[in-house]
């Protein structure tokens, strides 16, 4: 597991996208499970908070788009 420090103004989505290149629901859920007290910091993280990043594949699983003709 890799740990990173937040930058002033980071949100969880921004942190995930900057560090992992993705911020989908799977990545966000894994991050919350690894950092259960992170929610106490609020929606915008203060600078210098240590965050444990989940180890995920670089790309999320592809989803099949739904069209009106299906």
C-alpha positions as CSV (number, residue, x, y, z in Angstrom):
1,X,0.0,0.0,0.0
2,X,1.2,3.4,-0.9
3,X,0.7,6.5,1.3
4,X,0.5,10.1,0.0
5,X,-0.1,13.4,1.6
6,X,-3.0,15.6,0.6
7,X,-2.5,19.1,-0.9
8,X,-4.6,22.0,0.4
9,X,-7.9,21.9,-1.5
10,X,-7.8,18.2,-2.4
11,X,-11.0,16.3,-2.5
12,X,-11.0,12.5,-2.5
13,X,-11.9,12.4,-6.2
14,X,-9.1,14.8,-7.1
15,X,-6.6,12.9,-5.0
16,X,-7.5,9.6,-6.6
17,X,-7.4,11.0,-10.1
18,X,-4.0,12.6,-9.5
19,X,-2.4,9.6,-7.9
20,X,-4.1,6.6,-9.7
21,X,-5.5,8.2,-12.9
22,X,-9.0,7.2,-12.0
23,X,-11.7,8.2,-9.6
24,X,-14.6,5.8,-10.3
25,X,-16.8,4.2,-7.7
26,X,-14.6,1.2,-7.2
27,X,-11.5,3.2,-6.5
28,X,-13.4,5.6,-4.1
29,X,-15.0,2.7,-2.2
30,X,-11.6,1.0,-1.8
31,X,-10.1,4.3,-0.5
32,X,-12.8,4.8,2.1
33,X,-12.4,1.3,3.4
34,X,-8.7,1.9,3.8
35,X,-9.1,5.3,5.4
36,X,-12.3,5.1,7.6
37,X,-11.6,8.3,9.6
38,X,-10.9,10.4,6.4
39,X,-14.6,11.5,6.3
40,X,-14.1,13.4,9.5
41,X,-11.9,15.8,7.5
42,X,-14.8,17.0,5.4
43,X,-15.3,17.2,1.7
44,X,-12.2,19.3,1.1
45,X,-9.1,17.8,2.8
46,X,-6.6,20.0,4.6
47,X,-3.0,19.9,3.5
48,X,-0.7,17.3,5.0
49,X,-3.2,14.5,5.7
50,X,-1.7,11.0,5.1
51,X,-4.0,8.9,2.9
52,X,-3.5,5.2,2.1
53,X,-4.1,4.5,-1.6
54,X,-5.7,1.3,-2.7
55,X,-3.9,-1.0,-5.1
56,X,-6.1,-1.2,-8.2
57,X,-5.7,-1.9,-11.8
58,X,-4.8,1.2,-13.8
59,X,-8.1,1.1,-15.7
60,X,-11.6,0.4,-14.4
61,X,-13.6,-2.5,-15.8
62,X,-15.3,-1.5,-19.1
63,X,-19.0,-1.2,-18.9
64,X,-21.3,-1.8,-21.8
65,X,-23.2,1.3,-22.8
66,X,-27.0,1.1,-22.9
67,X,-28.8,2.5,-25.9
68,X,-32.4,3.3,-26.5
69,X,-32.6,0.4,-29.0
70,X,-31.6,-2.4,-26.6
